[in-house]
């Protein structure tokens, strides 16, 4: 094992989790991990490259046939121990995500630590009952593992996105090589430790930290990988799909979004706006499925803008470690600069700043904080109405009638999520059928971890979560007799 210099909370990690053990990285270079609230260095992890990726994929390939041939009970046992490990590590997970992502501690405990536990538990139940064999006429159809999986994840829900790929892949019988995001490798290392403690066979799970352009690119292009499961930006997703396409690898992509929340006449406007503001400011606005566009009938437009401004006042940026904080910093300096550029650009294009803006947050000179912002008088062709900002920015657009509302809701390249509010569920559901998007919450319908999650159009290919998420990692063989 390489040196571990640990002092004053700082840890210099030199190892990758490959073939069932922590092994010194074969590649030179390190990634420095910062706390986005304090800008202090938290740790460093290896910047793996082609050599680490080669070793990890080779280990996964060696493990593939035996792991793929296991009975479901043999996969259920270590997966159950992994779920129990996630349960026991909730506090450590929370503290890690607060430190490396800057998520407020209450949100981190409930969502960043709690959701992966729920999702892992959901796959135990699915694995216990999934029909891996089915008779269709004179055929028996076998659901078999799709092979070695490359899992590439972003930083915004760092553990959830890992669990939503790795757990169903392992449940399906596929070995995995995980390449997590540069900004949040520490929770990925924690996950690898829990996998190790759960006692999976060597090579079934491997972790390579590194940059997207080195480790990520080497992994998706590797001939030993059969399936690429990628969550991240649409731009990188296109490159991933092109590389995978040339090699005819299967690919699943969870990409960006610009989701609309449509408040139809007759709906409870105050509730719809309040839920929208909470939805878009959660995780400092860094949520792919956030309802970043609020669509309101023109007769109640000004009322909605005022309600949004009032709700916004409850979100005062602050120290994510303080339990009273509802909104923390953005993940890094680059994201902060990007969000500010969008805000300045919006005003230059003629949007009205209701609250927030690109000025620094008062009293917080350190940390990547941005003001929670509401923009009004936004027209559909404006950049802030079309592009994903990935910060706490809500744009409010007026519509004339239902047809116009549907046209606006569908009028971006994305289609990941959305909301519809109406006087009754039937009206909301009828409107939701007109939307080109993967998920729609009606009158504040709760998130369902068993429902397929994924995008239409440029928001991606394939689905995660539940049975649909498990099937992404299966392929089929038909026997006729
Ligand atoms: P990103 O695309 O820059 O990076 C995502 C991952 O891909 C990281 O691990 C990165 O290292 C890796 N990567 C980067 N370039 C690569 C390359 N050339 N080859 C292989 N891998 C590469 O995205 P990000 O900034 O980390 O995350 C934010 C984006 O993710 C947003 O656009 C957001 O909407 C999207 N997202 C989507 C979902 C979803 O489920 N649809 C969920 C969360 C985030």
Boltz pocket constraint, residues with backbone or C-beta under 6 A from the ligand:
constraints:
  - pocket:
      binder: B
      contacts: [[A, 152], [A, 153], [A, 154], [A, 155], [A, 156], [A, 157], [A, 179], [A, 180], [A, 181], [A, 182], [A, 210], [A, 211], [A, 212], [A, 213], [A, 215], [A, 216], [A, 217], [A, 220], [A, 231], [A, 232], [A, 233], [A, 234], [A, 236], [A, 237], [A, 239], [A, 240], [A, 253], [A, 254], [A, 255], [A, 256], [A, 257], [A, 287], [A, 288], [A, 388], [A, 390], [A, 416], [A, 454], [A, 455], [A, 459], [A, 460]]
      max_distance: 6.0
